[in-house]
Amino acid sequence: MCHHHDEVARQMSRREFLTRGAMAGVGLAALSSLLPQSLLAADNDRLVLPHFPPKVKRVVYLFQSGGPSQFELFDYKPKLADMFGQELPASIRGSQRLTGMTSNQKSFPLAMGKTQFQQHGKSRAWVSDLMPHTAKVVDELCFIKSMHTEAINHDPAITFFQTGSQQAGRPSMGSWISYGLGSENQNLPAFVVLLSRARSGDQPLYAKLWGNGFLPSEHQGVIFRSGDSPVYYLNDPKGMDQASRRRMLDHLNELHQLQYKNVQDEEINSRISQYEMAYRMQSSVPATLDISKEPDYIYNMYGEDARKPGTFAANCLLARRLLEKDVRFVQLYHQGWDQHANLPKDIKLMAKSVDQASAALINDLKQRGLLDETLVIWGGEFGRTNYSQGKLTLDNFGRDHHPRCFTIFMAGAGIKKGFTYGATDEFGYNITENPVHVHDLQATVLHLMGIDHERMVYKSQGRRFRLTDVAGEVVKGILA
């Protein structure tokens, strides 16, 4: 008996000991008498989610990694063409932060290539000739032209968008939503990640972007890859059949339950949930990812790249199938948008790789009746400068990072259609109307899913955390 007691004590960390002690009864009662009731309620808010009726059941986030240039896509600024090669006025640039790549430049010549813009749809939204398919769906879109962020380099900027912090280690948005709302399909993860790239040499992506941080590990994003094994280690090892796998999981569950009784670590239950999900996914994933039976008109809609596994177009088609199966949060990352040089050539390649499929996904969701309960988000981690980085010619120039203002668009449930929110000055360098911060966007996404971003908190290491940290306001001006 003593040996057993010593073993249990050895396995318990100080944190586990304090947690169990508090739960003993007297400790919990004493603690609750000292804490404000509002804080105690916040701990339990996850149990009553959603906080109010949601307008959105699921989200698909088409993240354009690298920072797409708003000037070549959506934020039409004829002033840049009129003043091509002239110096950006110092009064416009002010004392704003620059990256190390342009801070030593002696001049900041305004740049605009041969890209042409036209107004489209009843909303008369400006879209460039690089995005002809997107131009056809502008009356479904809500453009936000006044996004801004503090982060000026890729890694912290992407991490900020995905987790609400520039520092690694926080849960991603998809993990927060999985934790708060759970899954509507018990045979698929609540949070799925798909990766693609249109060209090599761009900024890398890391698992921290879809990680669970301090939340239980069952809420981390699950990557679905192209190829014969879309999820690593999902298939049975050689020599093991389904019956053997089932018996192994049952015995493993028994061992985990014994361990849980000893140490009361919730992560043990999370592991059990992951094992069981993997077992169920063995049959659900192959069926969901098999696009071979999609009709030709669907491939014509998404483009021929949809037949090539691992492309952005193929991932958009997979995203639609996942959304049909009630996966709550589907995250696409598309790499290649970091054009510090050769921008006129490279951005054509990038736009072509996403334009048709992005528009097709919106149309496909609409024709299936899914757009009314799905939120689509399209955008990168920051924008680009209006001046050229390095040498400037009409056919060849680059743009540096610009976190001060940039454009994203949204579509679907709860969002105004054919609408533009926010504005920038005639140089596209500063926001002049309705600024939208990264935390504001995150607060708005949670709001649309029925979650009060200030109330969904998780206590870790003595601090109460939330996706929006200590900031963020719902952008009511874009809500339908």
Buried (B, 14 or more C-beta within 10 A) or exposed (E): EEEEEEEEEEEBEEEBEEBEEBEEEEBEEEEEEEEEEEEEEBEEBBEEBBBEEBBBBBBBBBBBBBBBBBBBBBBBBEBBBEBBBBEBEEEBBEEEEBBEBBEEBEEBBBBBBEBEBEEBBEBEBBBBBBBBBBBBBBBBBBBBBBBBBBBBBBBBBBBBBBBBBBEBEBBBBBBBBBBBBBBEBEBBBBBBBBBBBBBEEBBEBEEBBBBBBBBBBBBBBBBBBBEEEBBEEBEEEEEEEEEEBEEBBEEEBEEBEEBBEBBBBEEBBBBBBBBBBBBEBBEBBBEBBEBEEBEEEBBEBBBEBBBEBBBBBBBBBBBBBBBBBBBBBBBBBBBBBBBBBEBBEBBBBBBBBBBBBBBBBBBBBBEEEBBEBBBBBBBBBBBBBBBBBEEBEEEBBBBBBBBBBBBBBBBBBBBBBBBBBBBBBBBBBBBEEBBBBBBBBBBBBBBBBBBBBBBBBBEBEEEEBBBBBEBBBBBEBBBE
